[in-house]
């Protein structure tokens, strides 16, 4: 039952006008995005 409430809350957030579609949440996942950019650059060269 806890998961249902959590999923419903996430869904409401995704439907919010404040949410913009993307792979990362820029305010909290800058390090992850940077890591993936470095990984991509390394694998591409």
PDB file of N, CA, C, O and CB in Angstrom:
ATOM      1  N   UNK A   1       0.819  -1.192   0.000  1.00  0.00           N
ATOM      2  CA  UNK A   1       0.000   0.000   0.000  1.00  0.00           C
ATOM      3  C   UNK A   1       0.866   1.260   0.000  1.00  0.00           C
ATOM      4  O   UNK A   1       0.478   2.277  -0.575  1.00  0.00           O
ATOM      5  CB  UNK A   1      -0.933  -0.004   1.203  1.00  0.00           C
ATOM      6  N   UNK A   2       2.032   1.200   0.639  1.00  0.00           N
ATOM      7  CA  UNK A   2       2.897   2.375   0.668  1.00  0.00           C
ATOM      8  C   UNK A   2       3.362   2.740  -0.733  1.00  0.00           C
ATOM      9  O   UNK A   2       3.449   3.922  -1.067  1.00  0.00           O
ATOM     10  CB  UNK A   2       4.103   2.130   1.575  1.00  0.00           C
ATOM     11  N   UNK A   3       3.659   1.748  -1.550  1.00  0.00           N
ATOM     12  CA  UNK A   3       4.131   2.014  -2.903  1.00  0.00           C
ATOM     13  C   UNK A   3       3.065   2.687  -3.751  1.00  0.00           C
ATOM     14  O   UNK A   3       3.384   3.526  -4.594  1.00  0.00           O
ATOM     15  CB  UNK A   3       4.576   0.727  -3.563  1.00  0.00           C
ATOM     16  N   UNK A   4       1.818   2.335  -3.543  1.00  0.00           N
ATOM     17  CA  UNK A   4       0.735   2.939  -4.322  1.00  0.00           C
ATOM     18  C   UNK A   4       0.681   4.437  -4.053  1.00  0.00           C
ATOM     19  O   UNK A   4       0.601   5.232  -4.989  1.00  0.00           O
ATOM     20  CB  UNK A   4      -0.625   2.278  -3.984  1.00  0.00           C
ATOM     21  N   UNK A   5       0.723   4.823  -2.803  1.00  0.00           N
ATOM     22  CA  UNK A   5       0.685   6.250  -2.455  1.00  0.00           C
ATOM     23  C   UNK A   5       1.899   6.979  -3.017  1.00  0.00           C
ATOM     24  O   UNK A   5       1.779   8.102  -3.507  1.00  0.00           O
ATOM     25  CB  UNK A   5       0.622   6.433  -0.929  1.00  0.00           C
ATOM     26  N   UNK A   6       3.060   6.349  -2.948  1.00  0.00           N
ATOM     27  CA  UNK A   6       4.275   6.947  -3.486  1.00  0.00           C
ATOM     28  C   UNK A   6       4.166   7.139  -4.995  1.00  0.00           C
ATOM     29  O   UNK A   6       4.475   8.215  -5.507  1.00  0.00           O
ATOM     30  CB  UNK A   6       5.490   6.080  -3.149  1.00  0.00           C
ATOM     31  N   UNK A   7       3.733   6.114  -5.701  1.00  0.00           N
ATOM     32  CA  UNK A   7       3.587   6.193  -7.160  1.00  0.00           C
ATOM     33  C   UNK A   7       2.554   7.238  -7.570  1.00  0.00           C
ATOM     34  O   UNK A   7       2.739   7.948  -8.558  1.00  0.00           O
ATOM     35  CB  UNK A   7       3.193   4.830  -7.725  1.00  0.00           C
ATOM     36  N   UNK A   8       1.477   7.327  -6.816  1.00  0.00           N
ATOM     37  CA  UNK A   8       0.463   8.340  -7.123  1.00  0.00           C
ATOM     38  C   UNK A   8       1.027   9.746  -6.933  1.00  0.00           C
ATOM     39  O   UNK A   8       0.721  10.648  -7.712  1.00  0.00           O
ATOM     40  CB  UNK A   8      -0.782   8.143  -6.236  1.00  0.00           C
ATOM     41  N   UNK A   9       1.840   9.933  -5.912  1.00  0.00           N
ATOM     42  CA  UNK A   9       2.474  11.233  -5.686  1.00  0.00           C
ATOM     43  C   UNK A   9       3.440  11.591  -6.794  1.00  0.00           C
ATOM     44  O   UNK A   9       3.485  12.740  -7.233  1.00  0.00           O
ATOM     45  CB  UNK A   9       3.197  11.241  -4.360  1.00  0.00           C
ATOM     46  N   UNK A  10       4.214  10.619  -7.250  1.00  0.00           N
ATOM     47  CA  UNK A  10       5.138  10.849  -8.362  1.00  0.00           C
ATOM     48  C   UNK A  10       4.364  11.215  -9.620  1.00  0.00           C
ATOM     49  O   UNK A  10       4.749  12.135 -10.342  1.00  0.00           O
ATOM     50  CB  UNK A  10       6.013   9.604  -8.614  1.00  0.00           C
ATOM     51  N   UNK A  11       3.286  10.508  -9.883  1.00  0.00           N
ATOM     52  CA  UNK A  11       2.477  10.791 -11.066  1.00  0.00           C
ATOM     53  C   UNK A  11       1.916  12.209 -11.022  1.00  0.00           C
ATOM     54  O   UNK A  11       1.918  12.907 -12.036  1.00  0.00           O
ATOM     55  CB  UNK A  11       1.335   9.777 -11.186  1.00  0.00           C
ATOM     56  N   UNK A  12       1.437  12.640  -9.855  1.00  0.00           N
ATOM     57  CA  UNK A  12       0.936  14.016  -9.717  1.00  0.00           C
ATOM     58  C   UNK A  12       2.055  15.012 -10.009  1.00  0.00           C
ATOM     59  O   UNK A  12       1.829  16.036 -10.654  1.00  0.00           O
ATOM     60  CB  UNK A  12       0.361  14.254  -8.292  1.00  0.00           C
ATOM     61  N   UNK A  13       3.254  14.709  -9.536  1.00  0.00           N
ATOM     62  CA  UNK A  13       4.396  15.589  -9.795  1.00  0.00           C
ATOM     63  C   UNK A  13       4.741  15.661 -11.269  1.00  0.00           C
ATOM     64  O   UNK A  13       5.067  16.732 -11.779  1.00  0.00           O
ATOM     65  CB  UNK A  13       5.602  15.121  -9.015  1.00  0.00           C
ATOM     66  N   UNK A  14       4.672  14.522 -11.966  1.00  0.00           N
ATOM     67  CA  UNK A  14       4.976  14.502 -13.395  1.00  0.00           C
ATOM     68  C   UNK A  14       3.961  15.300 -14.200  1.00  0.00           C
ATOM     69  O   UNK A  14       4.290  15.845 -15.254  1.00  0.00           O
ATOM     70  CB  UNK A  14       5.022  13.071 -13.902  1.00  0.00           C
ATOM     71  N   UNK A  15       2.739  15.370 -13.711  1.00  0.00           N
ATOM     72  CA  UNK A  15       1.693  16.110 -14.406  1.00  0.00           C
ATOM     73  C   UNK A  15       1.687  17.588 -14.031  1.00  0.00           C
ATOM     74  O   UNK A  15       0.904  18.362 -14.582  1.00  0.00           O
ATOM     75  CB  UNK A  15       0.341  15.500 -14.106  1.00  0.00           C
ATOM     76  N   UNK A  16       2.541  17.981 -13.109  1.00  0.00           N
ATOM     77  CA  UNK A  16       2.611  19.364 -12.650  1.00  0.00           C
ATOM     78  C   UNK A  16       3.213  20.256 -13.733  1.00  0.00           C
ATOM     79  O   UNK A  16       4.113  19.818 -14.449  1.00  0.00           O
ATOM     80  CB  UNK A  16       3.436  19.463 -11.355  1.00  0.00           C
ATOM     81  N   UNK A  17       2.743  21.492 -13.869  1.00  0.00           N
ATOM     82  CA  UNK A  17       3.331  22.405 -14.853  1.00  0.00           C
ATOM     83  C   UNK A  17       4.778  22.771 -14.516  1.00  0.00           C
ATOM     84  O   UNK A  17       5.503  23.260 -15.383  1.00  0.00           O
ATOM     85  CB  UNK A  17       2.493  23.671 -14.949  1.00  0.00           C
ATOM     86  N   UNK A  18       5.205  22.546 -13.288  1.00  0.00           N
ATOM     87  CA  UNK A  18       6.580  22.867 -12.896  1.00  0.00           C
ATOM     88  C   UNK A  18       7.579  21.831 -13.400  1.00  0.00           C
ATOM     89  O   UNK A  18       8.780  22.101 -13.425  1.00  0.00           O
ATOM     90  CB  UNK A  18       6.678  22.978 -11.385  1.00  0.00           C
ATOM     91  N   UNK A  19       7.111  20.657 -13.798  1.00  0.00           N
ATOM     92  CA  UNK A  19       7.996  19.577 -14.245  1.00  0.00           C
ATOM     93  C   UNK A  19       8.325  19.755 -15.710  1.00  0.00           C
ATOM     94  O   UNK A  19       7.433  19.995 -16.524  1.00  0.00           O
ATOM     95  CB  UNK A  19       7.352  18.198 -14.006  1.00  0.00           C
ATOM     96  N   UNK A  20       9.599  19.641 -16.055  1.00  0.00           N
ATOM     97  CA  UNK A  20       9.996  19.632 -17.464  1.00  0.00           C
ATOM     98  C   UNK A  20      10.629  18.276 -17.762  1.00  0.00           C
ATOM     99  O   UNK A  20      11.400  17.747 -16.961  1.00  0.00           O
ATOM    100  CB  UNK A  20      10.991  20.809 -17.793  1.00  0.00           C
ATOM    101  N   UNK A  21      10.301  17.737 -18.895  1.00  0.00           N
ATOM    102  CA  UNK A  21      10.748  16.401 -19.282  1.00  0.00           C
ATOM    103  C   UNK A  21      12.260  16.387 -19.480  1.00  0.00           C
ATOM    104  O   UNK A  21      12.831  17.313 -20.055  1.00  0.00           O
ATOM    105  CB  UNK A  21      10.033  15.938 -20.568  1.00  0.00           C
ATOM    106  N   UNK A  22      12.884  15.349 -19.007  1.00  0.00           N
ATOM    107  CA  UNK A  22      14.315  15.188 -19.192  1.00  0.00           C
ATOM    108  C   UNK A  22      14.811  13.956 -18.459  1.00  0.00           C
ATOM    109  O   UNK A  22      14.090  13.355 -17.662  1.00  0.00           O
ATOM    110  CB  UNK A  22      15.061  16.427 -18.714  1.00  0.00           C
ATOM    111  N   UNK A  23      16.047  13.593 -18.740  1.00  0.00           N
ATOM    112  CA  UNK A  23      16.617  12.407 -18.112  1.00  0.00           C
ATOM    113  C   UNK A  23      17.069  12.678 -16.689  1.00  0.00           C
ATOM    114  O   UNK A  23      17.078  11.777 -15.850  1.00  0.00           O
ATOM    115  CB  UNK A  23      17.780  11.896 -18.927  1.00  0.00           C
ATOM    116  N   UNK A  24      17.442  13.917 -16.420  1.00  0.00           N
ATOM    117  CA  UNK A  24      18.005  14.257 -15.116  1.00  0.00           C
ATOM    118  C   UNK A  24      17.232  15.408 -14.486  1.00  0.00           C
ATOM    119  O   UNK A  24      16.618  16.219 -15.179  1.00  0.00           O
ATOM    120  CB  UNK A  24      19.493  14.622 -15.246  1.00  0.00           C
ATOM    121  N   UNK A  25      17.275  15.460 -13.170  1.00  0.00           N
ATOM    122  CA  UNK A  25      16.772  16.619 -12.429  1.00  0.00           C
ATOM    123  C   UNK A  25      17.978  17.533 -12.225  1.00  0.00           C
ATOM    124  O   UNK A  25      18.807  17.267 -11.354  1.00  0.00           O
ATOM    125  CB  UNK A  25      16.092  16.202 -11.036  1.00  0.00           C
ATOM    126  N   UNK A  26      18.091  18.598 -13.006  1.00  0.00           N
ATOM    127  CA  UNK A  26      19.312  19.418 -12.990  1.00  0.00           C
ATOM    128  C   UNK A  26      19.720  19.926 -11.614  1.00  0.00           C
ATOM    129  O   UNK A  26      20.912  20.055 -11.336  1.00  0.00           O
ATOM    130  CB  UNK A  26      19.132  20.584 -13.892  1.00  0.00           C
ATOM    131  N   UNK A  27      18.768  20.211 -10.762  1.00  0.00           N
ATOM    132  CA  UNK A  27      19.122  20.774  -9.458  1.00  0.00           C
ATOM    133  C   UNK A  27      19.748  19.757  -8.512  1.00  0.00           C
ATOM    134  O   UNK A  27      20.428  20.148  -7.563  1.00  0.00           O
ATOM    135  CB  UNK A  27      17.901  21.362  -8.815  1.00  0.00           C
ATOM    136  N   UNK A  28      19.539  18.474  -8.741  1.00  0.00           N
ATOM    137  CA  UNK A  28      20.059  17.470  -7.806  1.00  0.00           C
ATOM    138  C   UNK A  28      20.910  16.384  -8.456  1.00  0.00           C
ATOM    139  O   UNK A  28      21.517  15.585  -7.743  1.00  0.00           O
ATOM    140  CB  UNK A  28      18.921  16.825  -7.092  1.00  0.00           C
ATOM    141  N   UNK A  29      20.972  16.329  -9.769  1.00  0.00           N
ATOM    142  CA  UNK A  29      21.707  15.248 -10.430  1.00  0.00           C
ATOM    143  C   UNK A  29      22.806  15.762 -11.356  1.00  0.00           C
ATOM    144  O   UNK A  29      23.107  15.136 -12.373  1.00  0.00           O
ATOM    145  CB  UNK A  29      20.749  14.383 -11.218  1.00  0.00           C
ATOM    146  N   UNK A  30      23.405  16.899 -11.006  1.00  0.00           N
ATOM    147  CA  UNK A  30      24.471  17.449 -11.848  1.00  0.00           C
ATOM    148  C   UNK A  30      25.666  16.503 -11.928  1.00  0.00           C
ATOM    149  O   UNK A  30      26.254  16.336 -12.996  1.00  0.00           O
ATOM    150  CB  UNK A  30      24.921  18.809 -11.312  1.00  0.00           C
ATOM    151  N   UNK A  31      26.025  15.885 -10.810  1.00  0.00           N
ATOM    152  CA  UNK A  31      27.175  14.979 -10.796  1.00  0.00           C
ATOM    153  C   UNK A  31      26.929  13.761 -11.681  1.00  0.00           C
ATOM    154  O   UNK A  31      27.829  13.325 -12.399  1.00  0.00           O
ATOM    155  CB  UNK A  31      27.485  14.531  -9.363  1.00  0.00           C
ATOM    156  N   UNK A  32      25.725  13.212 -11.634  1.00  0.00           N
ATOM    157  CA  UNK A  32      25.394  12.053 -12.470  1.00  0.00           C
ATOM    158  C   UNK A  32      25.437  12.433 -13.948  1.00  0.00           C
ATOM    159  O   UNK A  32      25.950  11.676 -14.772  1.00  0.00           O
ATOM    160  CB  UNK A  32      24.000  11.495 -12.101  1.00  0.00           C
ATOM    161  N   UNK A  33      24.904  13.591 -14.279  1.00  0.00           N
ATOM    162  CA  UNK A  33      24.928  14.051 -15.668  1.00  0.00           C
ATOM    163  C   UNK A  33      26.369  14.246 -16.138  1.00  0.00           C
ATOM    164  O   UNK A  33      26.724  13.842 -17.245  1.00  0.00           O
ATOM    165  CB  UNK A  33      24.132  15.367 -15.818  1.00  0.00           C
ATOM    166  N   UNK A  34      27.191  14.861 -15.300  1.00  0.00           N
ATOM    167  CA  UNK A  34      28.598  15.077 -15.644  1.00  0.00           C
ATOM    168  C   UNK A  34      29.311  13.743 -15.860  1.00  0.00           C
ATOM    169  O   UNK A  34      30.067  13.595 -16.820  1.00  0.00           O
ATOM    170  CB  UNK A  34      29.306  15.888 -14.540  1.00  0.00           C
ATOM    171  N   UNK A  35      29.080  12.782 -14.984  1.00  0.00           N
ATOM    172  CA  UNK A  35      29.681  11.457 -15.129  1.00  0.00           C
ATOM    173  C   UNK A  35      29.292  10.821 -16.458  1.00  0.00           C
ATOM    174  O   UNK A  35      30.147  10.279 -17.159  1.00  0.00           O
ATOM    175  CB  UNK A  35      29.261  10.551 -13.971  1.00  0.00           C
ATOM    176  N   UNK A  36      28.017  10.883 -16.808  1.00  0.00           N
ATOM    177  CA  UNK A  36      27.574  10.282 -18.064  1.00  0.00           C
ATOM    178  C   UNK A  36      28.158  11.002 -19.271  1.00  0.00           C
ATOM    179  O   UNK A  36      28.444  10.366 -20.285  1.00  0.00           O
ATOM    180  CB  UNK A  36      26.058  10.290 -18.143  1.00  0.00           C
ATOM    181  N   UNK A  37      28.339  12.311 -19.182  1.00  0.00           N
ATOM    182  CA  UNK A  37      28.994  13.049 -20.272  1.00  0.00           C
ATOM    183  C   UNK A  37      30.441  12.595 -20.433  1.00  0.00           C
ATOM    184  O   UNK A  37      30.910  12.388 -21.552  1.00  0.00           O
ATOM    185  CB  UNK A  37      28.941  14.570 -20.010  1.00  0.00           C
ATOM    186  N   UNK A  38      31.149  12.441 -19.313  1.00  0.00           N
ATOM    187  CA  UNK A  38      32.531  11.958 -19.370  1.00  0.00           C
ATOM    188  C   UNK A  38      32.598  10.540 -19.929  1.00  0.00           C
ATOM    189  O   UNK A  38      33.461  10.235 -20.753  1.00  0.00           O
ATOM    190  CB  UNK A  38      33.171  12.003 -17.977  1.00  0.00           C
ATOM    191  N   UNK A  39      31.707   9.689 -19.492  1.00  0.00           N
ATOM    192  CA  UNK A  39      31.663   8.313 -19.972  1.00  0.00           C
ATOM    193  C   UNK A  39      31.396   8.273 -21.472  1.00  0.00           C
ATOM    194  O   UNK A  39      32.055   7.535 -22.205  1.00  0.00           O
ATOM    195  CB  UNK A  39      30.590   7.517 -19.221  1.00  0.00           C
ATOM    196  N   UNK A  40      30.445   9.055 -21.920  1.00  0.00           N
ATOM    197  CA  UNK A  40      30.116   9.106 -23.349  1.00  0.00           C
ATOM    198  C   UNK A  40      31.309   9.595 -24.161  1.00  0.00           C
ATOM    199  O   UNK A  40      31.625   9.027 -25.206  1.00  0.00           O
ATOM    200  CB  UNK A  40      28.900  10.020 -23.591  1.00  0.00           C
ATOM    201  N   UNK A  41      31.971  10.644 -23.686  1.00  0.00           N
ATOM    202  CA  UNK A  41      33.137  11.180 -24.395  1.00  0.00           C
ATOM    203  C   UNK A  41      34.244  10.135 -24.475  1.00  0.00           C
ATOM    204  O   UNK A  41      34.896   9.999 -25.510  1.00  0.00           O
ATOM    205  CB  UNK A  41      33.657  12.451 -23.698  1.00  0.00           C
ATOM    206  N   UNK A  42      34.456   9.399 -23.390  1.00  0.00           N
ATOM    207  CA  UNK A  42      35.502   8.383 -23.359  1.00  0.00           C
ATOM    208  C   UNK A  42      35.174   7.227 -24.296  1.00  0.00           C
ATOM    209  O   UNK A  42      36.051   6.739 -25.009  1.00  0.00           O
ATOM    210  CB  UNK A  42      35.697   7.866 -21.935  1.00  0.00           C
ATOM    211  N   UNK A  43      33.934   6.791 -24.300  1.00  0.00           N
ATOM    212  CA  UNK A  43      33.547   5.661 -25.143  1.00  0.00           C
ATOM    213  C   UNK A  43      33.460   6.047 -26.616  1.00  0.00           C
ATOM    214  O   UNK A  43      33.571   5.190 -27.492  1.00  0.00           O
ATOM    215  CB  UNK A  43      32.215   5.099 -24.680  1.00  0.00           C
ATOM    216  N   UNK A  44      33.262   7.331 -26.888  1.00  0.00           N
ATOM    217  CA  UNK A  44      33.127   7.795 -28.272  1.00  0.00           C
ATOM    218  C   UNK A  44      34.476   8.009 -28.940  1.00  0.00           C
ATOM    219  O   UNK A  44      34.559   8.046 -30.168  1.00  0.00           O
ATOM    220  CB  UNK A  44      32.329   9.083 -28.317  1.00  0.00           C
ATOM    221  N   UNK A  45      35.535   8.152 -28.147  1.00  0.00           N
ATOM    222  CA  UNK A  45      36.845   8.449 -28.737  1.00  0.00           C
ATOM    223  C   UNK A  45      37.659   7.204 -28.984  1.00  0.00           C
ATOM    224  O   UNK A  45      38.784   7.289 -29.477  1.00  0.00           O
ATOM    225  CB  UNK A  45      37.621   9.382 -27.847  1.00  0.00           C
TER     226      UNK A  45
END
